Amino acid sequence: MESLDSPLPEAGVEFSALLRDTREKVIPRLLQWNHPSFFGYFPTCASFPGVLAETLTAALNVNAMLWKTSPAASALEAVVLRWIAQLAGCPGEADGVLVTGASLANLYALAAARDAAAGFDVRERGLAGGAGRLRVYTSDQAHSSVDKAVITLGLGLDNLVRIPSDDQYRMRPDALEAAITHDRDAGFTPVAVVATVGTTSVAAADPLGPISDICTRHGVWLHVDAAYAGFYGLSPRLSGVLEDLSVGDSLVVNPQKTLFVPLEGAALYCRRRDALANTFRLVPEYLTSDPDDLTFDFMDRSAQLGRSFKALKMWWVIRTFGRAGLAARLDHAVALAEDLRTIAASHPDWELPVSSPYPLVCLRYQPRAVMSDPGLTDEARRSLLDTLNASILADLNASGRAFLSHSVIREGYVLRVSIGNIRTGADDVRRLWDLLCVTAEKHLAEVHP
Ligand SMILES: *Cc1c(COP(=O)(O)O)cnc(C)c1O
């Protein structure tokens, strides 16, 4: 902060100074999300065509709010939305819109679901004017953006029902059915079920088939959050093993995560036609246009008015690589993750507490020296291992040679190795593994000499 803070400049500075300060003071203090040794969170990786298109987008500075404000931007958005749905294995009729991230997509889907389910006019009367007993169901593994959406929509976290997950961290359909039935009997109105394909901690996939059956039976909106995993069905290694994303009423997939498109850009689909517009369409005189049967205004499908031209970068990326090129790159990440799992599984000091088809590998260092130490109670052992794994992560990240993130699951603190950057190769994963082993042994010697 100190080295960047300076008084408001009265006169403009030289471009060369701007560039130098950016290079010397800003870039060294940024996490390099595009780096091949970035293994944190989920990939959010910009490919070269995506970067070029993003630059061009800024230069054109198009506002894609109404069809008439930039017909080609809206037309391209419609085309790209159709392609992205096909890439996610979810073709068919739906209202789509590109939004700034999956968090907002979840919010918009739940807003539409709320208004469809409430049984009174939420737009006019507000939640306080209605029954106020609306409920959303999701698993205990759902992304925090679901919580935020429920808060923002005024539903209240008390009305977000967290369905327990099974031993592989998937939502339990039996518990979902019981919760909905119980709430119905108690006078609540179920608004939506949010199922996740590719959970944030361990990349588990909720069983969409049974969940969708329950939703159909109870007439409840099913929103599928496939922000991370939505495109991995393209990977030949995973064909046939993944969930069918087409069963929900709404779906979000996130090109900014795993489709090599630079921030920001997520795709939201809603198969209940006009439900998004019923919630978000509001046209003051100055925004009137005369859309015909073939055109519509994207501002009607989200809370945003001014909208950047996100379709261009997606169009460039998809056309540059083609479906096959994207599939090959996603498959490569899946293969690298499989290799890492194999190496780690054959090492006596490392555990893979949970498995996932996706290229997210959760590792826990559980060295024999600690596991077989008779002087430790179970609780002390778990706590020692948690500390050990946390210090491995901190040390490795501080080294600047790779970046990982973590989660805490039932088995304890785990290191998440998320593979999927476009430039990540076998050497990068091998180097990470060597670094993990060396760092782990160093910390073991310190805490358990
Ligand atoms: C990343 C992620 C989100 C949030 O996405 P943003 O685009 O960062 O808002 C929501 N849900 C899941 C399952 C995710 O993986």
The ligand as an SDF file (V2000), in Angstrom:
LIG
                    3D

 15 15  0  0  0  0  0  0  0  0999 V2000
  -16.1950  -20.1290   -8.8120 C   0  0  0  0  0  0  0  0  0  0  0  0
  -17.5230  -20.5670   -8.4090 C   0  0  0  0  0  0  0  0  0  0  0  0
  -18.5260  -19.6410   -8.1310 C   0  0  0  0  0  0  0  0  0  0  0  0
  -18.2840  -18.1580   -8.1630 C   0  0  0  0  0  0  0  0  0  0  0  0
  -17.8890  -17.7420   -9.4180 O   0  0  0  0  0  0  0  0  0  0  0  0
  -17.4830  -16.2410   -9.7380 P   0  0  0  0  0  0  0  0  0  0  0  0
  -17.4790  -16.2220  -11.2160 O   0  0  0  0  0  0  0  0  0  0  0  0
  -16.1400  -16.0520   -9.1290 O   0  0  0  0  0  0  0  0  0  0  0  0
  -18.4950  -15.3460   -9.1470 O   0  0  0  0  0  0  0  0  0  0  0  0
  -19.7840  -20.1210   -7.7970 C   0  0  0  0  0  0  0  0  0  0  0  0
  -20.0270  -21.4440   -7.7420 N   0  0  0  0  0  0  0  0  0  0  0  0
  -19.0830  -22.3670   -7.9840 C   0  0  0  0  0  0  0  0  0  0  0  0
  -19.4150  -23.8260   -7.9020 C   0  0  0  0  0  0  0  0  0  0  0  0
  -17.7910  -21.9600   -8.3370 C   0  0  0  0  0  0  0  0  0  0  0  0
  -16.8640  -22.8780   -8.6140 O   0  0  0  0  0  0  0  0  0  0  0  0
  1  2  1  0
  2  3  1  0
  2 14  2  0
  3  4  1  0
  3 10  2  0
  4  5  1  0
  5  6  1  0
  6  7  2  0
  6  8  1  0
  6  9  1  0
 10 11  1  0
 11 12  2  0
 12 13  1  0
 12 14  1  0
 14 15  1  0
M  END
$$$$
